[in-house]
Amino acid sequence: MDKIQKILDKLTKKKRKQIMEIWQKITDNDVANLKPKKLTGFNNYYRVRIGKIRLVFKTENNKNILINIDYRKDVYKNL
């Protein structure tokens, strides 16, 4: 089981649904209204904030690829 699936399994249904909707927007390149922030020290890496949870994705060839979903304290450790 991958790390993203473990995090999603720990969340409530409401929060999981919210994250899945945002994940879909990220993969569809519809991130303008999500207010992504560029991560310093990384090329083409961005994050979207949902409360204490962060979704980190990178842009490659005009496609967004989800890298990690985790709580704020742990999400940046393994980038």
C-alpha positions as a Python dict, from the first residue, in 0.01 Angstrom:
ca = {
    (1, 'M'): (0, 0, 0),
    (2, 'D'): (145, 335, -95),
    (3, 'K'): (184, 632, 136),
    (4, 'I'): (-91, 841, -23),
    (5, 'Q'): (-346, 563, 22),
    (6, 'K'): (-249, 523, 390),
    (7, 'I'): (-311, 891, 455),
    (8, 'L'): (-646, 883, 273),
    (9, 'D'): (-756, 579, 475),
    (10, 'K'): (-697, 765, 803),
    (11, 'L'): (-920, 1058, 707),
    (12, 'T'): (-1292, 1103, 754),
    (13, 'K'): (-1521, 1051, 455),
    (14, 'K'): (-1589, 1422, 428),
    (15, 'K'): (-1220, 1519, 426),
    (16, 'R'): (-1134, 1230, 189),
    (17, 'K'): (-1402, 1346, -57),
    (18, 'Q'): (-1273, 1702, -38),
    (19, 'I'): (-915, 1587, -108),
    (20, 'M'): (-1024, 1364, -397),
    (21, 'E'): (-1206, 1658, -559),
    (22, 'I'): (-897, 1876, -529),
    (23, 'W'): (-677, 1592, -656),
    (24, 'Q'): (-900, 1570, -964),
    (25, 'K'): (-867, 1945, -1021),
    (26, 'I'): (-489, 1917, -994),
    (27, 'T'): (-472, 1638, -1252),
    (28, 'D'): (-708, 1832, -1483),
    (29, 'N'): (-479, 2141, -1463),
    (30, 'D'): (-760, 2345, -1305),
    (31, 'V'): (-553, 2484, -1016),
    (32, 'A'): (-601, 2859, -1059),
    (33, 'N'): (-878, 2883, -797),
    (34, 'L'): (-696, 2648, -554),
    (35, 'K'): (-429, 2912, -486),
    (36, 'P'): (-122, 2687, -518),
    (37, 'K'): (203, 2812, -370),
    (38, 'K'): (540, 2743, -524),
    (39, 'L'): (778, 2557, -293),
    (40, 'T'): (1107, 2736, -244),
    (41, 'G'): (1414, 2541, -337),
    (42, 'F'): (1231, 2320, -587),
    (43, 'N'): (1167, 2374, -957),
    (44, 'N'): (804, 2330, -1059),
    (45, 'Y'): (686, 2200, -719),
    (46, 'Y'): (367, 2347, -570),
    (47, 'R'): (143, 2284, -274),
    (48, 'V'): (-227, 2324, -205),
    (49, 'R'): (-343, 2367, 153),
    (50, 'I'): (-655, 2203, 297),
    (51, 'G'): (-655, 2280, 667),
    (52, 'K'): (-362, 2089, 817),
    (53, 'I'): (-323, 1868, 511),
    (54, 'R'): (-101, 1960, 215),
    (55, 'L'): (-112, 1823, -139),
    (56, 'V'): (226, 1857, -311),
    (57, 'F'): (242, 1830, -687),
    (58, 'K'): (487, 1907, -963),
    (59, 'T'): (432, 2046, -1311),
    (60, 'E'): (601, 1856, -1591),
    (61, 'N'): (529, 1905, -1963),
    (62, 'N'): (210, 2099, -1882),
    (63, 'K'): (83, 1810, -1668),
    (64, 'N'): (44, 1811, -1292),
    (65, 'I'): (166, 1504, -1105),
    (66, 'L'): (69, 1448, -741),
    (67, 'I'): (378, 1380, -531),
    (68, 'N'): (256, 1360, -172),
    (69, 'I'): (-42, 1408, 57),
    (70, 'D'): (28, 1440, 427),
    (71, 'Y'): (-12, 1656, 733),
    (72, 'R'): (179, 1983, 744),
    (73, 'K'): (446, 1856, 982),
    (74, 'D'): (542, 1555, 766),
    (75, 'V'): (470, 1643, 404),
    (76, 'Y'): (800, 1814, 322),
    (77, 'K'): (1034, 1557, 481),
    (78, 'N'): (1061, 1317, 186),
    (79, 'L'): (1060, 1547, -117),
}
